[in-house]
Amino acid sequence: MTKFVHIVQVHPVENGEPNLSKVKQEKEYDTKYGALAAVMDYNLIYKKTRAVYVGCVNTETGELV
């Protein structure tokens, strides 16, 4: 059965914007709501890094949906 996971990555902030080419941490969530809530919570607390919602990945094929 196909399973989907939602990916959140943490990037360092450079010049006020997250540097998307440098990934410091990555975490998977079962729901989009859980992933977006984690992004909001993380970004309220930490200022030197920024959490970004990447998208939904099909675990069978590895495709970003």
C-alpha positions as CSV (number, residue, x, y, z in Angstrom):
1,M,0.0,0.0,0.0
2,T,1.3,3.4,-0.9
3,K,2.3,5.6,2.0
4,F,2.8,9.4,1.9
5,V,5.0,11.4,4.3
6,H,5.4,15.1,4.6
7,I,8.9,16.5,4.8
8,V,10.1,19.4,6.9
9,Q,13.7,20.6,6.6
10,V,15.7,23.0,8.8
11,H,18.0,25.4,7.0
12,P,20.5,28.1,8.3
13,V,19.4,31.7,7.9
14,E,21.8,33.8,5.8
15,N,21.0,37.5,4.9
16,G,17.6,37.1,6.4
17,E,16.5,34.2,4.3
18,P,16.9,30.4,4.7
19,N,19.8,28.9,2.6
20,L,17.9,26.0,1.0
21,S,21.1,24.4,-0.3
22,K,22.2,23.6,3.3
23,V,20.0,21.2,5.2
24,K,20.8,21.0,8.9
25,Q,17.9,18.6,9.9
26,E,15.1,16.8,8.2
27,K,11.9,15.2,9.8
28,E,9.0,13.3,8.4
29,Y,5.3,13.7,9.4
30,D,2.2,11.6,8.7
31,T,0.0,14.6,8.0
32,K,0.4,18.0,6.3
33,Y,-1.3,19.6,9.3
34,G,1.4,18.1,11.7
35,A,4.2,19.2,9.4
36,L,2.9,22.8,9.1
37,A,2.3,23.1,12.8
38,A,5.9,21.9,13.4
39,V,7.2,24.6,11.0
40,M,5.2,27.3,12.8
41,D,6.3,26.2,16.2
42,Y,10.0,25.9,15.2
43,N,10.1,29.3,13.5
44,L,8.6,31.0,16.5
45,I,11.3,29.7,18.8
46,Y,14.5,29.6,16.7
47,K,15.9,32.6,14.8
48,K,19.3,31.4,13.4
49,T,17.7,28.6,11.5
50,R,14.4,28.3,9.7
51,A,12.1,25.3,9.2
52,V,10.6,24.9,5.7
53,Y,7.8,22.6,4.5
54,V,9.2,20.7,1.5
55,G,6.2,18.7,0.4
56,C,4.6,15.3,0.3
57,V,6.7,12.2,-0.8
58,N,5.4,8.9,-2.0
59,T,7.5,6.4,-0.1
60,E,7.0,3.7,-2.8
61,T,8.3,5.7,-5.7
62,G,10.2,8.5,-3.9
63,E,8.4,11.1,-6.0
64,L,7.6,14.5,-4.5
65,V,3.8,15.0,-4.9
